[in-house]
Amino acid sequence: MLAMSDTFRNSLDLLYLLAAVLFIFGLKMLSQVKTARRGNLISSVGMLLAVITTLLLIQQNQLISLIWIVVAIAIGTIAGLLLAFKTPMTGMPQMVAMLNGFGGLASMLVACGDYFTKTGLGLVPEEPWHFALAVGLTVLVGSVTFTGSMIAFGKLQGLKITPGQPVLFRGQKPLNALLLVICAIFVIWLTVEPPAWATIPVIAVIALALGILLVIPIGGADMPVVICLLNSYSGIAGAFAGFVLHNMCLIITGSLVGASGLILTNIMCKAMNRSLGNVLFGGVGFEAAGAGATTSEKGTVRTFTIDDAVITFESASRVMVVPGYGMAVAQAQHVVREMADKLQQRGIVVNYAIHPVAGRMPGHMNVLLAEANVPYEQLLDLDPANAEFEQADVALVIGANDVTNPAARHDKASPIYGMPILDVDKARTIIVIKRSLNPGFAGVENELYFDPKCAMLFGDAKKVVTELSKQLGES
């Protein structure tokens, strides 16, 4: 019987290993646009395998009634389906933030549950200080992830309780450091005295407050970076929870998520030419005064009508489309694709310039354009896109703001100074579709709009592009 039990356990370990391998291959495929969907499917299969293996392990050890697990799966499935079908593509950043938070919360609750179950039953792990350390770190990181992600969700959703502008006050950084030190002291205390259960709620409460304080000073311009970082936190919390449960698959999975999140955070910071510390404590995102004016000391804004834009497109041979959050808000990706098709029918070469931090989450524009079935080869990253702008007859900017602002190159007083931008101003003609002259997330006026080569097409992106596409089809 013992041999059968060992064989069964070894089989489960092999299944966990296979699930981890699927996660690694899936994550690798997610790094390429062409293989991202397949990578997502492979990772999903790996997760299904890991869940089934865990259920087999629970049934074998009789840890908990499977009835409760089935009920939880049913509730989670229904909630997931409702969110998947009801959340628009423009709400994807908010959903990612929410999922990050739930991941951190789940890790924290699992660690707490396992700790109190074992201490309540009088069970003592073989290495109590290792177990206690893992519990303390899981509670700390999971709690910070949860409240931090909820604040990020509120900022992205535009909730009044969580304003998009940075919330700063005197002594904020020292307070954050003090709370982190206090949490560390209680984690060490728990490690030295594992039965000191009262430290758990103290760590949780302080860490929950710390998560709020760490995210409120971050403005809307930096939300893509914050989402990456919180995603990493959720993975780290999951890995710590794996140590609590002695679950190798959870350790590997959490480590993969944590590492990939940190790598993506670093990539996003480089795309903005800013350090992580500057993102976390820089406070970029204040609203600029006087937004919406049609003139400024930089010059006068030129406007186009639909007819003007159509005439400009008809005389072009190369067009670069620059999508931004304005396209996402208007859900204009499908009509943009239709317009591009009509331009290509005229023999015009069309490509899309994708900035790494355009939108509100990493890959936001890629996701939207992929949904509209835009060919992958037309999606150009920052450097390849910039190499094309000088040959472009028309650059069509749809709601992108900060990532096209030439001030990033020369204005040392600008909060986006030094950030690599799309060289839209090098195109022969620039057409910007935007509702108004209001600033972007960084809260700074865009110099591009005062360029003599630039013309504004004011209005909702979807309506404007639809009209453009209609007239291009009729002319």
Secondary structure, 3 states (H helix, E strand, C coil): CHHHHHHHHHHHHHHHHHHHHHHHHHHHHCCCCCCHHHHHHHHHHHHHHHHHHHHHHHHHHCCCCHHHHHHHHHHHHHHHHHHHHHCCHHHHHHHHHHHHHHHHHHHHHHHHHHHHHHHHCCCCCCCHHHHHHHHHHHHHHHHHHHHHHHHHHHHHHCCCCCCCCCCCCCCHHHHHHHHHHHHHHHHHHHHHCCCCCCHHHHHHHHHHHHHHHHHCCCCHHHHHHHHHHHHHHHHHHHHHHHHHHCCHHHHHHHHHHHHHHHHHHHHHHHHHCCCHHHHHHCCCCCCCCCCCCCEECCEECCECCHHHHHHHHHCCCEEEEEECHHHHHHCCHHHHHHHHHHHHHCCCEEEEECCCCCCCCCCHHHHHHHHCCCCHHHEECHHHHHHHHCCCCEEEEEECCHHHCCHHHHCCCCCCCCCCCCCHHHCCEEEEEECCCCCCCCCCCCHHHHCCCEEEEECCHHHHHHHHHHHHHHC
